[in-house]
Amino acid sequence: MSFLFVGLAGIIGALLRYMLGVYFGQWWFHDFPLATFVTNMLGCFILGWLTNFLPRFKSLPPHVITAVGTGLIGSFTTFSTFSVETVQLISATKWGTAILYVLLSLWGGLLLTWMGYRLGLSAEKETEVGRGEKH
């Protein structure tokens, strides 16, 4: 059953990523691969948040959590496209853009994952306080 849910969620994530790429392709004409960057940063934040948010719902089956994290977000984000775009920038001797892309992706991804993770934790604590639970 998990395979089916991960696959279906993966289809949705891939389509969302494609639509975001089409949207950026209509107006972004610079060397910096903004569509992939935005996609990956959104995915980092959302996965960080979902990591702490979804498990709060005890009635949510584990295969649904896996489908959202691995299927939806996993297919939405794209390390391989990031890597190819970086190699293409280097091959075109656009070193400054390539270095900026790598550093922003690395540090931005870590920062946004951490922010999402913290947001998920704070939402969990607020829920517990609302139910009268103490830490």
KOLGUVEX-100689 format. One line per 10 residues: number of its first residue (from 1); for each residue x, y negated, z negated of N, C-alpha, C, O, CB. Coordinates in steps of 0.02 Angstrom, whole numbers. Glycine has a CB too. Layout:
<pts>
NUM = X Y Z X Y Z X Y Z X Y Z X Y Z ~ ... $
</pts>
This chain:
<pts>
1 = 41 60 0 0 0 0 44 -63 0 27 -113 33 -47 0 -61 ~ 99 -61 -36 143 -120 -39 169 -138 30 174 -197 47 203 -106 -86 ~ 185 -88 71 211 -101 138 161 -140 180 179 -187 216 228 -35 173 ~ 98 -122 174 46 -156 212 40 -229 190 37 -274 232 -21 -120 204 ~ 39 -241 125 33 -310 99 94 -352 117 88 -410 136 22 -309 24 ~ 153 -323 110 215 -359 128 214 -375 202 232 -431 222 278 -318 109 ~ 194 -328 243 191 -339 316 142 -394 335 158 -437 375 173 -276 351 ~ 83 -392 306 33 -443 321 55 -512 297 48 -562 333 -34 -425 289 ~ 83 -515 238 108 -578 212 167 -602 255 175 -662 266 130 -572 138 ~ 208 -556 279 264 -573 322 241 -604 387 272 -651 413 306 -511 336 $
11 = 187 -579 414 159 -608 475 139 -681 463 153 -725 503 97 -567 500 ~ 106 -692 407 84 -760 390 144 -806 381 144 -862 406 40 -760 326 ~ 195 -783 344 254 -823 332 291 -840 397 313 -897 406 301 -787 285 ~ 297 -791 441 331 -802 505 292 -853 548 322 -896 580 340 -736 544 ~ 227 -847 548 186 -895 586 191 -965 557 195 -1014 595 112 -872 587 ~ 191 -971 491 199 -1037 460 266 -1068 478 270 -1128 493 192 -1032 384 ~ 318 -1027 477 385 -1052 495 387 -1074 568 415 -1126 584 437 -998 482 ~ 357 -1034 611 355 -1052 682 317 -1118 693 339 -1161 731 321 -995 723 ~ 260 -1125 659 220 -1186 667 259 -1247 641 254 -1301 671 153 -1180 629 ~ 296 -1239 587 336 -1295 562 391 -1313 612 405 -1372 622 367 -1276 493 $
21 = 421 -1262 642 472 -1275 694 443 -1312 754 475 -1357 781 504 -1210 716 ~ 383 -1292 775 350 -1326 831 336 -1399 813 346 -1444 853 285 -1290 851 ~ 311 -1409 752 295 -1477 729 358 -1521 731 356 -1577 758 266 -1476 658 ~ 412 -1498 702 473 -1538 701 502 -1547 771 531 -1599 787 525 -1507 656 ~ 494 -1496 814 519 -1500 882 486 -1555 923 513 -1576 974 510 -1435 916 ~ 428 -1577 902 392 -1629 939 420 -1699 927 410 -1744 968 319 -1628 920 ~ 456 -1709 872 479 -1777 858 551 -1781 832 578 -1836 827 433 -1808 809 ~ 582 -1725 815 651 -1728 788 699 -1709 844 699 -1652 867 659 -1680 727 ~ 740 -1757 865 784 -1745 922 858 -1757 903 898 -1776 946 765 -1789 981 ~ 875 -1746 842 944 -1757 819 979 -1690 810 948 -1637 813 944 -1796 753 $
31 = 1044 -1693 800 1085 -1632 793 1068 -1592 730 1070 -1531 731 1158 -1650 793 ~ 1051 -1627 677 1038 -1593 613 976 -1549 620 922 -1574 639 1030 -1644 555 ~ 981 -1484 604 924 -1438 612 873 -1446 556 869 -1405 510 950 -1365 613 ~ 834 -1499 560 789 -1518 507 733 -1467 494 715 -1455 437 758 -1585 523 ~ 707 -1437 547 652 -1389 537 673 -1330 494 638 -1311 448 627 -1364 606 ~ 731 -1302 508 756 -1245 468 772 -1268 398 758 -1233 350 817 -1213 501 ~ 803 -1327 392 821 -1353 326 759 -1363 283 758 -1340 226 859 -1420 333 ~ 708 -1396 309 647 -1408 271 613 -1342 253 590 -1332 197 598 -1453 311 ~ 610 -1296 301 581 -1231 289 616 -1195 231 584 -1170 186 583 -1188 352 ~ 682 -1193 234 719 -1158 182 714 -1193 114 710 -1159 63 792 -1153 202 $
41 = 712 -1259 114 706 -1295 49 637 -1283 19 631 -1272 -41 719 -1371 59 ~ 585 -1286 60 518 -1271 36 514 -1199 9 486 -1187 -45 466 -1280 93 ~ 543 -1153 46 543 -1083 24 579 -1073 -41 556 -1035 -84 574 -1039 77 ~ 635 -1107 -50 673 -1102 -113 631 -1127 -171 627 -1094 -223 738 -1142 -109 ~ 600 -1185 -163 559 -1213 -217 500 -1167 -232 487 -1152 -291 534 -1283 -198 ~ 465 -1146 -181 405 -1106 -191 422 -1038 -223 387 -1016 -268 368 -1095 -124 ~ 475 -1006 -199 493 -941 -228 516 -949 -301 500 -908 -343 548 -908 -187 ~ 553 -1003 -314 573 -1016 -384 512 -1025 -428 510 -998 -484 617 -1078 -388 ~ 463 -1061 -404 402 -1073 -442 361 -1009 -451 340 -992 -506 359 -1127 -408 ~ 351 -973 -395 311 -913 -397 341 -859 -442 305 -818 -470 302 -885 -328 $
51 = 407 -858 -448 440 -809 -490 415 -811 -561 410 -759 -594 515 -820 -488 ~ 400 -870 -586 374 -877 -654 299 -887 -657 268 -877 -710 408 -934 -688 ~ 269 -908 -603 198 -924 -604 154 -862 -594 108 -850 -633 182 -975 -550 ~ 168 -823 -542 124 -766 -526 121 -712 -580 67 -686 -593 147 -735 -462 ~ 177 -694 -612 172 -641 -662 128 -659 -723 110 -614 -761 241 -625 -687 ~ 110 -722 -731 65 -742 -785 -3 -709 -778 -37 -696 -827 56 -818 -788 ~ -22 -696 -717 -88 -668 -703 -83 -592 -709 -66 -557 -661 -114 -689 -633 ~ -100 -568 -768 -93 -496 -783 -137 -453 -738 -122 -394 -726 -110 -483 -856 ~ -192 -482 -712 -237 -443 -669 -212 -439 -597 -240 -403 -557 -307 -474 -670 ~ -159 -476 -582 -132 -475 -513 -88 -414 -504 -39 -405 -540 -91 -541 -499 $
61 = -105 -371 -457 -65 -310 -446 7 -327 -425 18 -375 -388 -98 -266 -392 ~ 55 -288 -448 125 -301 -431 138 -303 -355 181 -340 -332 170 -248 -462 ~ 101 -263 -316 113 -263 -244 91 -329 -211 116 -347 -158 76 -205 -211 ~ 46 -366 -243 27 -432 -217 84 -482 -230 100 -523 -188 -39 -456 -250 ~ 113 -478 -289 170 -522 -306 228 -507 -258 261 -554 -234 193 -511 -380 ~ 242 -444 -245 294 -425 -198 278 -451 -128 323 -475 -93 304 -349 -197 ~ 216 -445 -108 196 -468 -42 207 -543 -34 230 -565 19 122 -451 -28 ~ 190 -581 -85 199 -654 -81 273 -672 -80 294 -712 -38 163 -689 -140 ~ 312 -644 -125 383 -661 -129 423 -635 -70 457 -673 -36 412 -634 -193 ~ 419 -570 -59 459 -538 -7 430 -548 63 465 -565 110 466 -463 -21 $
71 = 364 -538 68 332 -544 134 324 -616 157 353 -636 207 265 -512 132 ~ 285 -654 120 268 -723 140 329 -768 139 348 -797 190 214 -751 95 ~ 360 -776 81 416 -822 74 478 -795 109 516 -832 140 432 -836 0 ~ 488 -729 105 546 -699 138 545 -708 214 598 -719 244 550 -626 122 ~ 487 -704 244 484 -714 316 478 -788 334 493 -808 391 425 -676 346 ~ 457 -829 288 452 -901 300 522 -932 302 537 -972 347 410 -935 245 ~ 564 -914 255 632 -940 254 676 -900 302 658 -846 324 662 -938 182 ~ 734 -929 319 774 -896 370 848 -911 362 873 -963 383 751 -917 438 ~ 883 -865 331 956 -873 324 991 -861 391 1041 -893 406 983 -824 271 ~ 965 -816 430 998 -801 494 995 -861 542 1045 -875 575 965 -740 528 $
81 = 938 -896 545 934 -955 587 981 -1010 562 1014 -1043 601 862 -981 591 ~ 983 -1018 496 1030 -1066 465 1101 -1049 487 1139 -1094 506 1024 -1064 387 ~ 1119 -986 485 1187 -965 503 1202 -978 577 1255 -1003 593 1198 -892 487 ~ 1156 -960 620 1165 -971 692 1170 -1045 708 1214 -1066 746 1108 -939 733 ~ 1127 -1085 678 1129 -1157 690 1195 -1187 666 1222 -1232 698 1071 -1192 656 ~ 1220 -1162 611 1285 -1187 585 1341 -1168 634 1383 -1210 650 1299 -1158 515 ~ 1341 -1107 658 1392 -1085 706 1386 -1126 771 1437 -1145 800 1385 -1010 722 ~ 1326 -1141 793 1316 -1181 853 1343 -1252 843 1374 -1280 889 1242 -1183 872 ~ 1332 -1280 785 1358 -1347 771 1435 -1346 771 1466 -1392 798 1332 -1373 703 ~ 1464 -1295 741 1537 -1289 740 1564 -1279 811 1614 -1310 829 1559 -1231 694 $
91 = 1530 -1237 850 1552 -1225 919 1548 -1288 962 1588 -1297 1008 1508 -1170 951 ~ 1502 -1331 945 1495 -1395 981 1539 -1449 950 1533 -1508 967 1422 -1418 982 ~ 1583 -1429 906 1629 -1472 869 1593 -1529 833 1619 -1585 828 1681 -1501 916 ~ 1535 -1515 807 1497 -1563 767 1509 -1545 693 1463 -1527 657 1420 -1563 784 ~ 1572 -1551 674 1594 -1529 608 1559 -1565 551 1539 -1534 502 1668 -1537 601 ~ 1551 -1630 558 1519 -1668 505 1448 -1646 493 1428 -1637 435 1520 -1742 522 ~ 1411 -1636 546 1341 -1613 540 1340 -1542 512 1297 -1527 470 1305 -1616 608 ~ 1385 -1500 534 1388 -1430 510 1403 -1428 435 1369 -1392 398 1441 -1390 549 ~ 1452 -1467 413 1470 -1467 342 1413 -1496 301 1397 -1470 248 1535 -1508 331 ~ 1383 -1550 325 1326 -1579 290 1269 -1529 284 1238 -1522 231 1302 -1643 326 $
101 = 1254 -1494 338 1201 -1444 339 1214 -1388 288 1169 -1369 251 1194 -1414 410 ~ 1275 -1363 288 1293 -1309 242 1288 -1332 169 1259 -1298 127 1363 -1282 257 ~ 1317 -1390 155 1317 -1414 86 1247 -1433 62 1228 -1416 6 1363 -1475 79 ~ 1209 -1467 104 1140 -1484 84 1098 -1421 75 1056 -1417 30 1108 -1530 136 ~ 1108 -1372 119 1069 -1310 114 1087 -1272 51 1043 -1247 15 1081 -1267 175 ~ 1151 -1267 36 1173 -1230 -23 1151 -1265 -87 1115 -1236 -128 1249 -1222 -23 ~ 1171 -1327 -95 1155 -1363 -157 1081 -1381 -162 1052 -1379 -216 1198 -1426 -163 ~ 1052 -1400 -105 980 -1415 -105 939 -1353 -121 891 -1357 -159 960 -1443 -38 ~ 958 -1297 -92 922 -1234 -105 926 -1214 -178 876 -1195 -208 949 -1179 -62 ~ 986 -1219 -206 994 -1202 -277 955 -1250 -322 923 -1230 -369 1068 -1202 -296 $
111 = 959 -1315 -306 923 -1365 -346 848 -1355 -342 814 -1355 -393 942 -1435 -322 ~ 822 -1346 -282 750 -1338 -274 725 -1272 -304 670 -1269 -331 730 -1342 -201 ~ 765 -1219 -299 746 -1156 -331 742 -1166 -406 695 -1145 -439 796 -1100 -314 ~ 793 -1199 -435 794 -1213 -506 734 -1256 -527 702 -1242 -578 860 -1248 -526 ~ 718 -1307 -487 661 -1351 -503 595 -1311 -501 553 -1318 -545 658 -1410 -453 ~ 587 -1270 -450 527 -1228 -446 523 -1179 -504 470 -1168 -532 526 -1191 -380 ~ 580 -1149 -520 583 -1102 -576 563 -1136 -641 524 -1108 -680 654 -1072 -582 ~ 589 -1195 -653 573 -1233 -714 499 -1253 -714 467 -1251 -767 617 -1296 -719 ~ 473 -1273 -657 402 -1290 -653 359 -1230 -670 309 -1236 -705 385 -1317 -582 ~ 378 -1172 -645 342 -1111 -661 345 -1095 -736 295 -1072 -765 370 -1053 -622 $
121 = 402 -1107 -767 408 -1097 -839 365 -1146 -877 332 -1127 -926 481 -1103 -861 ~ 364 -1209 -856 325 -1259 -893 251 -1245 -886 212 -1256 -933 341 -1329 -867 ~ 230 -1221 -828 159 -1203 -819 141 -1144 -864 86 -1141 -891 144 -1186 -745 ~ 188 -1098 -872 176 -1040 -916 169 -1063 -988 125 -1040 -1025 233 -989 -909 ~ 212 -1109 -1009 210 -1133 -1079 146 -1173 -1091 116 -1167 -1145 271 -1177 -1094 ~ 125 -1213 -1043 62 -1251 -1050 3 -1204 -1057 -43 -1217 -1096 52 -1298 -991 ~ 3 -1150 -1019 -52 -1102 -1022 -54 -1069 -1091 -108 -1059 -1120 -44 -1048 -967 ~ 5 -1051 -1117 8 -1019 -1182 -14 -1067 -1237 -48 -1046 -1284 79 -995 -1196 ~ 5 -1130 -1232 -16 -1180 -1282 -91 -1189 -1279 -124 -1195 -1330 21 -1248 -1271 ~ -119 -1190 -1218 -191 -1197 -1209 -229 -1139 -1239 -287 -1147 -1259 -208 -1203 -1136 $
131 = -198 -1080 -1243 -230 -1021 -1272 -216 -1015 -1347 -239 -969 -1379 -207 -957 -1236 ~ -177 -1063 -1374 -161 -1062 -1445 -102 -1020 -1463 -90 -1007 -1522 -219 -1038 -1483 ~ -62 -997 -1413 -2 -958 -1427 56 -1004 -1442 58 -1060 -1416 15 -912 -1367 ~ 102 -982 -1484 159 -1022 -1503 223 -988 -1482 227 -927 -1478 160 -1036 -1579 ~ 274 -1029 -1468 341 -1003 -1451 385 -1006 -1511 443 -986 -1507 373 -1042 -1394 $
</pts>
